[in-house]
Amino acid sequence: MFNWQQKIFLIIIDLILIPSGILLAFIVRFFEEENGFFLMLKWMAGIELIKIIFLVLSCIIVFYIFGLYGKVWRYAGVAEVVLIFNAVTLCFIIFSIPVFISGGKFYPRSITIISWLFCLSLVGGIRMLLKWVSLRQKKSSNLSRNILVVGTGDEGEAYVRELLRQKDIQYWPVGFVDEDNRKKNVKIHGVPVLGVIDDIPQFVSKYNVKQVIIALPFISGQLINRILAIGKQIGVHISIIPSVSEILDGRVTLTQSREVRIEDLLGREPVKFDNPDIADFIKGERILVTGAGGSIGRELCRQILNFKPEFLALLGHGENSIHETWLELNRKSSGVEMTQIIADIQNRGKISRIFEKYKFTVVFHAAAHKHVPLMEANPDEAISNNILGTRNLIDAASKYKVKSFVMVSTDKAVIPTSIMGGTKKVAELIVRAYANDSKTKFIIVRFGNVLGSRGSVVQTFQHQIRLGGPVTVTHPDMTRYFMTAPEAVLLILQSASMGKGGEIFLLDMGRPLNILTLAKNLIELSGYEPDKDIPVVFSGLRPGEKLSERLYDDEEELIKTSNPKILLVKAKPVNREIIIKDIEYIEKLSNEMLYPDLLKKLKDIVPTLLQEYDK
């Protein structure tokens, strides 16, 4: 029904319903009295027709002012019910004032209250009937598929509400299931809570359910695995609603469910962050992101754009990854000026010229060589990029008076045994050394592995699964800390907004994940059974690898911050002069390609590196 047609229809209906409500009130009031019919006629005859017309027209005007004729009632919810209540109540308060003042001279005072109840029921009922008819039409559509929603909280309610608001509905929610059995038989937007999660097979069969949607804000990996096992057993598709970050970025809408992904199995509570603080830190700034083509760099750029910087520069060594990032972000830059910079951070002169040209005020340094075995085979490149490249950026930031410099570090820098971890440890020392004597606020943010990043263990496992196996795990007891790129970046931005200079912020990643369990979960998510369809084999530790990582060493102290997901690491002071001399010597050895001496110097700075580097 078109909007103007609906308005005329509802006005005509209200012109009928309001007098009908008053008539019903008289009938109820005098029904049981002796000669009640004649008494009713007597009282009604005493009311001038003009007063009834006045009441009806007054109600129409009040309803119009309250917007009761401008609503699309198939979307009605609690707010619209409250609106109807307020509008009808105001009408009868206005009309009843003379009656109560006169002591019931015009008609019995009880008539006003009974009329109000009937009119409220009739006016509200006709609108709820419109919603019901609309939903019945959708439900009867042959195009919709029956779905079952897991979760009766805010997320489940919002998902069903948005689903029912769609004009051409593709999915029909036949019911909810929840872990709390006490919610059984409750209705949410007319959709019943059928029972508990373990009853899913029963409801799938009974209601011909084609898909089960997980709509929970925080769900453990164990519970997701349980639901996936049920789905696999009965042959029904399991999906999950998008994350908050995906919705905020505009990549998806709430009703676009997706496949269950490996990051959903982390079972971590959603990251809470302080938007105003981050906005104050980013808005209007000229920002550089190094390593912008990588997983963390690209996600940093995505989220930085949400806070309206003046300028955003995407810097990286690989032209394809930088251009891909730029193409993605340019569509939603919303007036933010952006540029692509292809440069090697090892090129000190070029880095200095870039800083001079663009006058950055905030720098996020996410560029690094991060692959442990690969850097074991190419230690000189790891040292040049992770140590000297970081020094070049820090020098330029100090020289051109950048306000804040944030370096993304790793848990592999804690008691490092690998070249990659050792170089990141030295990079941390450089940042801390400069923080002691600079107007620039130098900040370090340390966290673990990023799920799904390029070259990560997840990508390796997925590639092996596509090839039919085997999936290779180095050791059955190996564990690692994991985060998704969106939650890592949210905490980087929050840490940056909190930093005063010289801090190491540590992101809380929950419990470490067993790599063997991760491999088996990925196999199951791909629709296979571990060790039956896809074999899992153990390859042994590779050079530089550890069974487990630590987030801080024995000489560091953890301090709580205002954000429970962010901890402050208190470390021993760094001697700036010694660090600068060490880096200058490393640069000399690197330029002269004296690699054995270079590795020896690195081990002098970081004694925990494996002994084989002495060779």
N, C-alpha and C positions, 0 to 999 in steps of 0.2 A: 504494500500500500504506500503510495507516494505521501510525502510529508504533509502537503496541504489537504489531501484527502483524509488523512488520519486526523488532522486537527478538526475538520468539519464534522467527521464521524463522532469524535469524542465529545465535542460541544453539544451535538444533538442528543447523544446518549446521556450526558450529564443533565441536560434540560428535562429529560424524562426521569432519570434516577433520583434527583434531589426531591422533587415533589412526591415521588413514590416512597422515598424514605420517610418523609413527613407523614404521609397517609398511613404507612405501616406503623409508625409510632403511635398515632391516634388509635388504631385498631388494637394494638397490644395494650395500651393504657386503659381502654374501656371494655376490653373483651370479657372480663369476668364480673363486671359490675351489673347490678340489676338495671334493666333498661339501658344497658351499655350502648347499644346501637343508637338510641335516640339522644343519649347524652353526648355521644361523639358528634352526631350531626349538629347538635346545639352549639357545642364549642367551635366546630369547624365553620358554622354559619356566622359566628361572631368574628372570625378572622377575615378581614377584608382581602379580596383577591390581590389588591395592589401590594399587600405585605408579602404574600407568597412570591409574587413576581419579583419584588425587590430582593428577597432572600436568594432566589435562584440566580438572578443576574449578578448579585454581589458575589455569589460563589463562583460564577463563571469568570468574573474579573479577577478575583483572588487566585483562582486556579491558573489563569493565564499569567499573572504576575509571578507566581511560584514556578512557572515553567512546566505545568502538567500537560500542556498541549504541544510542547516542543521536544518531548522525550521519544526515543525509539524504545518502546516498551519490551521488546524481546530481549533487551540488554539489562532490564531492571534488576536491581538488587536491593540491599538493605537501605542504601541512601535514598532510593526512590520511594520506598515504603515510608520512611521518616518524612519525606517531603509531602506525601499524600496526607499523612497524619497531621502535620503542621497546618497545611492549607485548609483542610476540612474543619479542624479545631478552631482556627482563626475565624472562619465564617460564622460558626455557631456561637462563638464568644461575642462577636459583634451583635448578632441578632438576638441573643438572649439577655443582653444588658437591660432593656426596658422591661422585660418580663419579670426578672428577679427584683428590680427596683419597685415594680408595682405590686409585688407580692402575688403574682400569678393572675393578674387581672385579665390579661388577654387570653391566656390558656394555661393549663396546669404546667408548673415549672418542670415536672418530670418529662413532659413532652420534648423539651429541648434536649435533654440528655439522651433520651431514647432515639430521637431523630438523628442526633449526632452519631450514635452507634450504627444505625442503619445506613446513613449516608456514607460513613467511613467504610463500611463493609461493601456497599454497592459500588462506590467510586473506585475504591482500591481493587475490588474483585474483578471489575470489568477489565482493568489494566493488566492484572495478573493473568486473566483469561487470554488476553492477547499474547502475552509471553508464552503461555502454555501451548496455545494453538501453533505459534511459530516453532516451538521446540518439537511438537508432534510432527509438524511438516518435515522438519529436518530429520527426525528419527525415522520417518517412513521412507526417506530417500534410499534408493537402491545403491547409490554411489558411496554411502558411508560405510566404514568398517567398524565393527565393535571393538572397543579397547577397554582394558582394565587398568586403573591408575593405582600405583603403589604409593601411599602417603596421603594423609588427610590434613597436613599442616598448611601453612600459608602458601607454600609452593604448589601443593596439590590443588588447593582451592583456586589459586590464580590460574593454574594451567587449564582446569576445567572451565572456569569463567571465560577465559579468553577463547577457548575452543568453541563454546556455545555462542559467543558473540559473532563468529565468522558467518558471513552470508552463505557461502557455499561450503558447508561442513563436510569434511572428508572422513572424520573419525567421530564415532558416537560413544561417549563414555557410559558403559553399562553399570559401572560401580567402582567403588574404592576398596582396597584392602589395606590394612594397617597392622602394625605389631601389637597395638593396644586393642584387645578384644572388647573393652568397655565402649568403644565407639560404634560397635555393630548396631545397625538399623538407623543410625543417624543419617540425615540427608543433607547434602551440601549442593546448593543450586539444583535441588530436585534429584540429585544422583545419590543413590543409597550407598552406605558403607556396608559391604556384604559380609566381611569377616576378616580373617587374619591371613598373613602371607602364605602360610603353609596350605591354605585352602585354595590357592590359585588354580591347581589342576581341576578342581571341582567346578569352579566358576567359568573357566575357559570352555569346558565341555557344555555346561548348562546354557551359557549365553552366546555360544559360538564366537568367542573372542579370538581375534586375529593378531592382536598385539598387546603386550604389557608395557606400560610406560612407568618408569621409576621417576617419581617427583618428590624427592626428599632433599632437604638442604644439606644435611650431613649424613653420610651413609658409610659404614665401615666396609672395607674391602671384603671382609668375611660375609657380610650380608649380601653384597652384590654377587659374590660367587654363589651363594645359596640360591638367589633368584635366577641367576644364569643356569644353574644346574637344573632347577625346576623347568625352565624354558626349554632346555635341551631334551629333558626327559619326555615332555609332552608335545614337543615340536611347535612351540609358539615363539614368535619373534619378541625379543626384549630390547627396549630402547630406553633412553634416559633424557630428561630435559636438559637444555644447555646450561652452562655455568653462568654466573653473574657477569664475569668479565666478557664472555662472548656476547651477551645481550647488550651490555654497556657499549661495547665497541661497534655495535650495529651489524655485526657479522651474521647474526641470527635473531629470530624472534622467539618469544617464550614457547609458542606452540610448535616450533620446529624441533621435534625430538631427534636424537641422533643415536648412532651406535654407542654401546658401552666401550670406552677406551681404557687403555692400561692405566692412565692417570686417575681414573675413577676408582681404581682398586687401591689407591694410596690410603683412602679412608681418612682424610684429614679434614678438620673443620675449615670452613671458608675463611680466607684471610680478611681481617677487618683493618681498614685503614682510614686515615683522617683526610678526607678530600680537601677541606679548606687549607690545611697546612701544605699539602702537596701543590695545590693551586697557587698559593702565595709564593711558593718556591719556584714554580715554573713560569707562571703567567708573565708575559712581556719580556722574557729573557731570550738571549741569543745562545742557542744550544748546539753543542757538537756531540755526536755519538760516534765513537770509534768502533770498528767491528760491526757496523750497522747492517751488514748483510748476514750476520750470524743469528742464531736463535734468540739469544738474549738481546743483542743489539737491535734486531728488527722489532721485537716486542717492546723494548724501551721506546723506540720511535712511535709505535702505535699508541702507547699510553701517554706519552708526552704530548702528542697532538691534542688529546682530550682536554688538556689544561691550557691551551692557547698561548704557546710561546710566540715571541715576535718572529723568530727565525730558527730553522732547524737544518743542520748540515749532517748529511749521511756520509761518513768517511769509511772507506775500506780498500783492501788491496785487490779484491776480485771484482771485476767490472760487472759480471753477470749477476752476482748476488746483490750488489748495490743497486743495479738498475731494476731488478725485480722488486726490491723493497720500495724503491721510489715509485714504481708504477702502481703498487698496491696503495701506498699512502697518499699519492697525489690526488686520488679520486675523493678523498675525504679530508683534505688539508684545511678546508673551511677558511681560506684566506691567509693561512700561515705560509710565509715565504719559505721555500725549501730549496736545497741544492745538493747535488751529488759531487763527491770529491773522491777521485781515485788516487790514492797515495799510499806509500809504504811508511809506517811510523818509524822505521829504522833510518829514514832519510831526514837527518836533523835539520838541514837547511830548508827543505821544502815544508816541513812541519812548522818551522818558525814563520815562514812566509804566509802560510795558511792562517795562522793565528793573527798575524799582523793585518791581513786583508779583511777577515770576517769579524774581528773584534768579539770573540765569544765571551759570554759571561758565566756560562755553566758548561762543564765538560763531563760526560760519562764515558769512561774508558773501559770498553768491553772487548777490545781487540786482543787476542792472545792465541798462541799455539797451545792446544790443550790436549792433544792425543798422546797418552803416556807412552805406548810402545813406539810410536812414530818419532817422538822426540828423543827416545833413547838412541835411535839410529841416526838422529840429526841434532846432536846437542848444540853445535855451534849456532844453528838457526834458532833454536829455542832461546839461547842466551841473547842473541842479537835482537830478537823480536820482543820477548817478554821482559827482558831487563833493560837493554839499551833503548828500545822503543818507548818503554814506559818513562825512562829518564828524559827522553827527548820531549815527550808531551808535558811532563812536569816542569821542565825548564821553560818551555814556551808559555805554559799557564802562569808561572810566576812572573816572567818577563812582561807579559801583556796584561797583567792584573786581572786574570779570571777570578770571579768571586768564589766559585766552588768547583772542586775537582773530585769526582767520585770514581774510584777504581773498583772494578768487579774482580774479586779474588775467589779462591777456591779452598775447600777443606784439604786439598792435596798439598797446600802450603803449610799444613800443620805437621810437624815432625816429618818432613818430606824424605822419601827414599828415592824418588824418581827425579830425572832431569826436569821434567815439566813442573813438578811440585817445588823443586829447589829454586827454579827461576821465578816462580810466583812468590815464593817466600822472600827472595831478594827484592822483588818489585814492591812488596809490602814494606820492607825496610826503607826503600827509597822514599816512598810516599810519607812514611812517618818521619823520616829525617828532614824532609822539606817542610813538613807541617810545623816544626819547632820554630822556624824563622821565616815566615812568609805571611803576606796579607791574604793570600789565597787560602780558603778552607779546604784542606786535603782530607778526604774521608775514604775509608776502606769498607767495603761490604763483602762479607765472606759467606759462601754457601756451597752446597754440594752439586751433584749431577743434575742436569736438566733433562727431564723425560722427553724423548722424541727429538732432541737436538741432532744436528747433522753429525754423523759418525758415532752417535751414542750407541750403547749396548742394545737399546730398544730397536734402533734401526737395523743393527746387525742381526738380531734375533728375527725380526720381521722378514729380512731378506732371506735368511736361512729357511724360514718356514715356507716362503713362497717357492723355494727350490725343492721342497719336500724333505728337508733335513739333511744331515742331523743338525740340531741346535747345540752349539758348543759353549759350555760353561767352564770357566777356569778351575773352580773349586766349589764343592758343595756347601762350604761354610762362608763363602765370600758374601759380604754385605756392603751396601752403599747407601748414602743419604740421597734422596731424590726430591726434586720440586718440579712443578710445571713452570714453564716460562712466564705465564701471566702472573702467578702468585709470587715468583721470585722478583719480577720487575716491580710489582706493587710495593714489596718490602724494600727494594732498592730505593725507590722514590720516597717512601716514608722515612727511611734512614737518612737519606740526603737532606730532607727537610728538617730533620732533628739535629743534624751534625753541627758542631761548633768549630771543628777542625782538630785533626790528630786522632780521631776515634777509629777503632775497628768495630764495626757492627756485625753481629752474627745473627743470621736468620734461623729461626727455629724450624727445623724440617721434620720434627716428629721422630719416630723411631726409624733406624736404618732398615732397609728392605733386603731380604735375602735374594741373591741373584738367581739361584735355582728356582725359587718360588716365582720370581718375576718371569723367568723363561717359560715355566709351566702355565702361568696365567695367560701369557701371550699366545701360547699354542691353543689353549682352550677358547680364547676370544676369537681365534681364527677358525674355530669349528672343528678342531682336531683333538685327539686324546694323546697326552704325553706318553712317550715310551711305547705306544701302540701304533698310532698313525705317524707320529714324528718322534724319532729317537733323540734323547738328550745324552751327550757324551761330555766327559771332563778332559780338558786339554792341559791343565796345569797352569800355575802362575806365570805370567809373562814378565820380561825384564822391567823392573821399576814398580811393579804392582804390589799392593798390600792386601791382606785378607779383609781388613776393615780400615775405615778412615776415622779420624778424630776431628772434632770441631774446634778444639783449643788444646794447647799443650800444658804441661805441669807448671810452667812458670807464668801462665796467664790466669787471670781471675775474671769470673763472669759477674756482671752487675746488671740488675733488672732496669728496664726503661719503662716509660709510660705505655708502651705498646708491648703486650705479653708475647708477641711473636718476634720481638727484636731484643737481643741482648747486647750489652756493651762489653767488649773484651778489654780488660786492663792489662797491658803488656809492659815489659821493662822499657825504660827510655832508650832511645837510639842515639848514638854519637854521630852527628851529621858529618863532621870532618872525616871520620874514618870511613863512613859509607861512600862519601864522594870520592875519596882516594881509591877505594876498592873498585868502584865503577869505572873510574878513569883507567885503572890498570886492566880491567876486563876489556874495555874498549880497545886499548893498545894491543892486547893479545889477540883479540878478534880481528883487528885490522891486519895484523901480521900473520894471521892464520896459524898461530901456535896453539893448536887445539889441545894437546896433552896438558900444557901449562894452564890453558883456559879452564879445563875441567878440574885441575888441581886447585886453582884459585876459587872456583865455585864451591868445592868441598871445604876449603878453608873457612868460607863464610857460612856454609850450611853443613856442619859436621855429620848430620844424620844421613847424608847420601850414602848409598851402598858402596862398600869398599872397592868394588871392581872399577870404580872410576879413577882409582890411583894408577891403574895400569896404563 
